[in-house]
Amino acid sequence: MGTLTLHRFRRKVRSFEIFEREGLFEKVFGHSTFEVFVLTHSQPRLEQLHRAADQEVSASRKESYALATFDILTKFGDAAWTRLDGSNGTLLYEDSEAEDDGEGDDDGDEGDDNDD
């Protein structure tokens, strides 16, 4: 995995934004918008990428960009991603962290994974 120069990173972010703004993402993928997740090796690099992306992304799309260091991969669910809009959060939806109700799965096979 290589590291993009800040110039190339900004150009890539700008391309993402043009793709979304011109409706090309929706035409190709059937969804009107998307999120971008960026992983990097260090906090100083994260801050550089954050500043670079911030210059290319409109205020209405800043919450769609999340950045973190690779450390987040070992702290899944507990660590926060930094968004361009200044907020922080995990990738999990609140409901995904709810306690298991003990009911098991709902496919009616009582937990048997066999298809017979």
C-alpha positions in Angstrom: 0.0 0.0 0.0 1.4 3.3 -1.0 1.1 6.8 0.3 -0.4 9.5 -2.0 1.1 12.9 -2.1 -1.2 15.6 -0.6 -1.7 16.9 -4.1 -2.9 13.5 -5.5 -5.1 13.0 -2.4 -6.8 16.3 -2.9 -7.3 15.5 -6.6 -8.9 12.1 -5.7 -11.2 13.8 -3.1 -12.1 16.5 -5.7 -12.9 13.7 -8.2 -15.2 11.9 -5.7 -17.1 15.1 -5.1 -17.5 15.9 -8.8 -18.7 12.3 -9.3 -21.3 12.8 -6.6 -22.3 16.4 -7.5 -22.8 15.6 -11.2 -25.1 12.7 -10.3 -22.8 10.1 -11.8 -22.6 8.1 -8.6 -26.4 7.7 -8.6 -26.5 6.9 -12.3 -23.8 4.1 -11.9 -24.7 2.7 -8.4 -28.3 3.7 -7.9 -27.6 5.7 -4.7 -27.5 9.4 -4.4 -24.5 9.7 -2.1 -21.7 7.8 -0.5 -19.2 7.9 2.4 -15.4 8.0 2.2 -13.2 6.3 4.8 -9.5 7.0 4.9 -7.0 5.1 6.9 -3.4 6.3 7.5 -0.4 5.4 9.5 0.0 8.2 11.9 -1.9 11.1 13.6 0.2 13.8 11.9 -0.6 12.3 8.5 -4.3 12.0 9.5 -4.2 15.8 10.3 -2.6 16.6 6.9 -5.2 14.5 5.0 -8.0 16.1 7.1 -6.9 19.6 6.1 -6.4 18.6 2.5 -9.9 17.0 2.2 -11.5 19.8 4.1 -10.4 22.2 1.3 -12.2 20.1 -1.3 -15.4 19.0 0.3 -18.5 21.2 0.7 -20.0 21.8 4.1 -23.0 19.6 3.3 -20.7 16.6 2.5 -18.2 16.9 5.3 -20.0 14.4 7.5 -19.5 11.9 4.7 -15.8 11.7 5.2 -14.2 9.8 8.1 -10.5 9.4 8.8 -8.6 7.3 11.3 -5.2 5.7 11.8 -4.7 2.0 11.3 -4.9 1.6 15.1 -8.6 1.8 14.8 -8.6 -1.7 13.3 -7.5 -3.2 16.6 -10.1 -1.3 18.6 -13.2 -2.0 16.5 -16.3 -0.4 18.0 -14.4 1.4 20.7 -12.4 3.9 18.7 -13.8 7.0 17.0 -13.4 8.0 13.4 -12.8 11.8 12.8 -15.2 13.3 10.4 -14.5 16.5 8.3 -17.4 18.2 10.0 -15.6 18.0 13.4 -17.7 15.1 14.8 -16.4 11.8 15.9 -18.0 8.4 16.0 -17.9 4.7 15.4 -19.0 2.9 12.2 -21.6 0.9 14.2 -25.2 1.9 14.3 -26.5 2.4 17.8 -28.9 -0.6 17.4 -25.9 -2.9 16.5 -24.6 -2.5 20.0 -27.8 -3.6 21.7 -27.7 -6.7 24.0 -28.6 -10.0 22.4 -32.2 -10.9 23.4 -31.3 -14.6 23.6 -33.9 -15.4 20.9 -31.4 -16.8 18.5 -31.8 -16.5 14.8 -35.2 -16.1 13.1 -34.8 -18.7 10.3 -36.8 -21.4 12.3 -34.1 -24.1 12.2 -33.3 -23.8 15.9 -29.7 -22.9 15.3 -29.0 -25.9 13.0 -26.7 -24.6 10.2 -27.5 -27.6 7.9 -29.7 -27.1 5.0 -31.3 -30.6 5.0 
